[in-house]
Amino acid sequence: MRQDWEQIQFAAIGLDHGHIVGMTQGMLDAGARCKGYWTAGESDAHRQFTERFDHVERVNERARLLDDPSVSLVLIAAPSHDRAALAIEAMEHGKDVMVDKPGCISLEELRAIKATVEATGRIWSVNFSERFQVRAVSRASELIREGRIGKVVQMLGMGPHRLNAKTRPDWFFERERYGGILVDIASHQIDQFLYLTQSQSAEIVHSAVGNFAHPDWNGFEDFGEISLKSGPSQAYIRVDWLTPDALPTWGDGRLFILGTGGTIELRKYIDFCGRPGKDHLFLVNGTDYLHMDCSDAPLPYFGDLARDILERTETACPQAHTFAVMDLALKAQKTAEQRGTLAP
């Protein structure tokens, strides 16, 4: 299959978030080739991209990439408020799309994207990197499918991030441009809940956002939470921009999964004052009490997306799932209770 994946050429459009590096590397590792990139301006993400991929050509007009019939996939990590329009433009040019999360920042944009997917038959894939690029989540999914913890009763997902305010562009602090913390970060945890419980959608029981530590930025949210339920399963999600500077990684992301016959805990990026490295999994059930190093677990998303592009399948992530995740994130953000010092 790798030989087939080498048929795929892709372009990167909008290099305004560091996730573009991982998105590009993932497709290169799958065997695809990068035809070029376009970005509207300079950014830290652009610098990281050119340092890693100094062989990739920069073009002055994105139309050159969109009009190139050899380009079948477009990667987008532009500012959040530009992503929907760029994705729609790419799909209307016959390209499949992988967009950094959030894939869009309003329900109106999501409706327009759905209409474009329906009209063009193109793939609109949001790169939920905290699942697609985290090996511990892949292993947890395998264990759940094997029945190692019974049926999932509840998921607790925590997504703390370090702010690094000095490196952030102006749009990052403006709610109407970045979409809000639940759209921006919590879409990851919503994706994992639906995926791990094999749910088509969920009900929002409660959501809240607040600004507790940055009162000078009235449009910014540094804390958010969501409570969800789907059939017999439920979830609590907490996200924030309050990671202390002393932590040696950008966030102590954790996932706790309670089943009828056991529990799984993931320490995705660091085992705090514990084992070195990342991708730690702890399993407890009727017979096992153990730690797993998940560094050898598969990351199938990029290869599966390459296959989907060639075969017009949905193995990487069903389109309906991506729509459901973004719909829930946008609605949770829209209805969120306001807390902290956040201006109404």
C-alpha positions in Angstrom: 0.0 0.0 0.0 2.9 2.4 0.7 3.7 2.4 -3.1 0.1 3.5 -3.7 0.4 6.3 -1.1 3.3 7.7 -3.0 0.9 8.7 -5.7 -0.5 11.3 -3.3 0.8 14.8 -3.5 -0.3 17.4 -1.0 0.1 21.1 -0.3 0.2 23.1 2.9 -1.9 26.3 3.0 -1.7 28.6 6.0 1.2 28.0 8.4 -0.1 29.8 11.5 -0.1 27.0 14.1 2.7 24.5 14.9 0.4 21.6 14.3 1.2 22.0 10.6 4.6 20.4 11.3 3.1 17.2 12.6 0.4 17.1 9.9 3.0 17.4 7.2 5.4 14.9 8.8 2.5 12.4 9.2 1.7 12.5 5.5 5.4 12.3 4.5 5.8 9.3 6.8 2.8 7.7 5.0 4.7 8.0 1.8 2.9 11.1 0.3 4.9 14.0 -1.2 4.6 17.7 -0.4 4.3 19.8 -3.6 4.6 23.2 -1.9 3.2 25.6 0.6 1.6 29.0 0.8 1.1 31.2 3.8 -0.2 34.7 4.2 2.5 35.9 6.6 5.4 35.0 8.9 4.9 33.1 12.2 6.7 30.8 14.6 4.9 27.9 12.9 6.2 29.0 9.5 9.7 29.1 10.9 9.3 25.6 12.4 8.0 24.3 9.1 10.9 25.7 7.0 13.5 24.4 9.5 12.0 20.9 9.3 11.1 20.9 5.6 13.6 23.1 3.9 13.2 21.2 0.6 9.5 22.2 0.2 8.9 25.1 -2.2 7.0 28.2 -1.1 4.6 29.7 -3.7 3.4 33.3 -3.8 -0.2 32.5 -4.8 -2.2 29.7 -3.3 -4.1 29.4 -6.6 -1.0 27.8 -8.0 -1.4 24.9 -5.6 -5.2 24.8 -5.8 -5.2 24.7 -9.6 -2.5 22.0 -9.7 -4.2 18.7 -10.8 -1.5 16.7 -9.2 -2.3 18.0 -5.7 -5.0 15.8 -4.2 -4.8 16.9 -0.5 -4.5 20.3 1.2 -3.4 20.7 4.8 -4.6 23.8 6.5 -3.3 25.4 9.7 -4.3 29.1 9.1 -5.7 31.3 11.8 -8.9 29.6 13.2 -11.3 32.1 11.7 -9.9 31.5 8.2 -9.9 27.7 8.2 -13.5 27.1 7.0 -13.2 29.5 4.0 -9.9 28.0 2.9 -11.2 24.4 3.3 -14.3 25.3 1.2 -12.1 26.9 -1.4 -9.9 23.8 -1.6 -12.8 21.4 -1.8 -14.4 23.5 -4.6 -11.1 23.0 -6.4 -11.4 19.2 -6.1 -9.1 18.7 -3.2 -9.5 16.7 -0.1 -8.7 18.6 3.1 -7.0 17.9 6.4 -7.5 20.9 8.7 -6.0 21.7 12.1 -8.5 21.8 14.9 -10.8 23.6 15.3 -11.9 22.9 11.8 -14.3 25.9 12.0 -15.5 28.3 14.7 -19.2 28.8 14.1 -22.3 26.7 13.3 -22.8 28.7 10.2 -19.3 27.7 9.0 -20.0 24.1 9.8 -23.3 24.2 7.8 -21.4 25.7 4.8 -18.7 23.0 5.1 -21.3 20.2 5.2 -23.0 21.6 2.1 -19.6 21.7 0.3 -18.8 18.1 1.2 -22.2 17.1 -0.1 -21.8 19.0 -3.3 -18.2 18.0 -4.1 -17.8 14.6 -2.5 -14.5 15.7 -1.0 -13.1 14.6 2.4 -13.0 17.2 5.2 -10.9 15.7 8.0 -10.1 17.6 11.2 -6.8 16.4 12.6 -7.7 15.6 16.2 -4.1 15.2 17.1 -4.6 14.2 20.7 -6.1 10.9 19.4 -4.5 10.5 15.9 -1.0 11.3 17.1 -1.0 9.8 20.6 0.0 6.2 20.8 -1.5 5.6 24.2 -5.0 6.4 22.9 -4.5 3.8 20.1 -3.6 1.2 22.7 -6.5 2.2 25.0 -8.8 1.8 22.1 -7.5 -1.7 21.5 -7.9 -2.7 25.1 -11.5 -1.4 25.2 -12.4 -3.3 22.0 -10.9 -6.5 23.6 -13.3 -6.0 26.6 -10.5 -5.6 29.1 -12.5 -3.1 31.2 -16.0 -4.1 30.3 -18.4 -1.5 29.0 -17.4 2.2 29.2 -19.3 4.0 31.9 -17.5 7.3 32.1 -14.6 9.2 30.6 -12.7 12.0 32.3 -10.6 13.9 29.8 -8.2 16.7 30.8 -6.5 18.9 28.3 -4.3 21.5 30.1 -2.1 23.7 27.9 0.7 26.1 28.5 -0.2 29.6 27.3 3.2 30.8 26.0 1.5 34.2 25.5 4.5 35.9 24.0 4.6 33.5 21.1 0.8 33.8 20.3 -0.5 36.0 17.5 -3.1 38.7 18.3 -6.0 36.6 16.9 -5.4 33.9 19.5 -6.8 36.2 22.2 -9.9 37.4 20.3 -12.9 35.1 20.9 -14.5 35.9 17.5 -11.3 34.8 15.8 -10.2 31.7 17.7 -13.6 30.4 18.5 -13.3 30.0 22.3 -11.6 27.4 24.5 -14.2 24.6 24.1 -14.1 24.8 20.3 -10.3 25.1 20.2 -9.2 22.5 22.8 -12.2 20.5 24.0 -13.0 19.2 20.5 -10.1 16.7 21.2 -11.8 15.2 24.2 -15.2 15.2 22.5 -13.7 13.2 19.7 -12.2 10.7 22.1 -15.4 10.2 24.0 -17.4 9.5 20.9 -14.7 7.3 19.5 -14.0 5.2 22.6 -17.7 4.7 23.4 -18.6 4.1 19.7 -21.3 6.8 19.9 -22.8 8.6 16.9 -23.4 11.8 19.0 -24.0 12.9 22.5 -26.1 15.3 24.6 -24.5 18.3 26.3 -25.6 18.3 29.9 -23.6 21.3 30.9 -20.8 23.6 29.7 -18.9 26.6 31.2 -16.0 28.9 30.3 -14.1 31.5 32.3 -11.1 33.7 32.5 -9.6 33.3 35.9 -6.0 34.4 35.4 -5.9 36.9 32.5 -8.4 39.7 33.2 -6.7 42.1 30.8 -7.8 40.0 27.8 -11.6 40.3 28.0 -12.1 38.1 24.9 -9.9 35.2 26.2 -10.9 32.1 28.1 -8.4 30.2 30.1 -10.8 27.5 31.6 -13.6 25.4 30.2 -15.6 22.3 31.1 -18.2 20.1 29.4 -20.4 17.3 30.7 -21.7 14.9 28.1 -23.9 11.8 28.0 -24.5 9.2 25.3 -26.7 6.2 26.1 -25.2 4.6 29.2 -21.9 6.5 29.0 -21.0 9.9 30.2 -18.0 12.2 30.2 -16.5 15.2 32.0 -14.1 17.3 30.1 -11.8 20.0 31.5 -9.5 22.2 29.5 -7.4 25.2 30.4 -4.5 27.5 29.6 -3.0 27.3 33.1 -0.1 24.9 32.8 2.6 26.0 35.2 6.0 27.0 33.7 7.9 24.4 35.7 6.3 21.4 34.0 8.7 20.1 31.4 6.1 19.7 28.7 3.3 21.8 27.3 0.5 20.1 29.3 -0.1 17.1 31.6 -2.8 15.6 29.4 -4.7 12.8 31.0 -7.5 10.5 30.2 -9.4 8.3 32.7 -11.8 5.6 31.4 -14.1 3.8 33.8 -15.6 0.6 32.7 -17.9 -2.0 34.3 -14.9 -4.3 34.7 -11.9 -2.1 35.1 -10.2 1.2 34.6 -7.6 2.7 32.2 -5.6 5.9 32.9 -3.5 7.6 30.3 -0.7 9.9 31.0 -0.2 11.1 27.4 2.7 13.4 27.6 4.4 13.0 30.9 4.2 10.7 34.0 4.5 13.4 36.6 7.5 12.6 38.9 7.4 9.0 37.5 8.6 7.1 34.5 10.4 9.0 31.7 8.9 9.6 28.3 5.3 9.8 27.2 2.4 7.5 26.2 1.9 5.8 29.6 -1.1 3.6 30.2 -2.2 2.1 33.5 -4.7 -0.8 33.4 -6.6 -2.3 36.4 -9.2 -5.0 36.0 -10.1 -8.3 37.6 -6.8 -9.9 36.8 -4.4 -7.2 35.8 -2.7 -4.3 37.7 -0.1 -3.0 35.4 1.7 -0.2 33.4 2.1 -0.3 29.7 4.6 1.6 27.6 2.6 2.4 24.5 5.5 3.7 22.4 5.0 0.8 19.9 1.3 1.3 19.5 0.2 2.2 15.9 -0.8 5.6 14.6 -2.9 4.7 11.6 -4.6 8.0 10.8 -2.3 9.4 8.1 -1.9 6.1 6.2 -5.7 5.5 6.4 -6.4 9.0 5.1 -4.1 8.3 2.2 -6.0 5.2 1.5 -9.3 7.1 1.7 -8.1 9.6 -0.8 -7.3 7.0 -3.3 -10.2 4.6 -2.7 -12.9 7.1 -1.5 -13.4 5.3 1.7 -13.8 6.5 5.4 -11.3 4.4 7.3 -9.3 7.3 8.9 -12.3 8.9 10.5 -15.9 8.8 9.3 -17.1 12.1 8.0 -20.2 11.9 10.2 -18.0 11.6 13.2 -16.0 14.7 12.4 -19.2 16.7 11.8 -20.6 15.4 15.1 -17.5 16.4 17.1 -17.5 19.9 15.7 -21.2 20.3 16.2 -21.0 19.4 19.9 -18.0 21.6 20.5 -19.6 24.6 18.8 -22.9 24.1 20.7 -21.2 23.6 24.0 -19.3 26.9 23.4 -22.4 28.8 22.4 -24.4 27.7 25.4 -21.6 27.8 28.0 -22.1 29.4 31.4 -19.8 32.4 31.9 -17.5 32.3 34.9 -14.4 34.0 36.3 -13.6 37.5 35.2 -14.6 37.0 31.6 -16.5 39.9 30.2 -20.0 39.0 28.9 
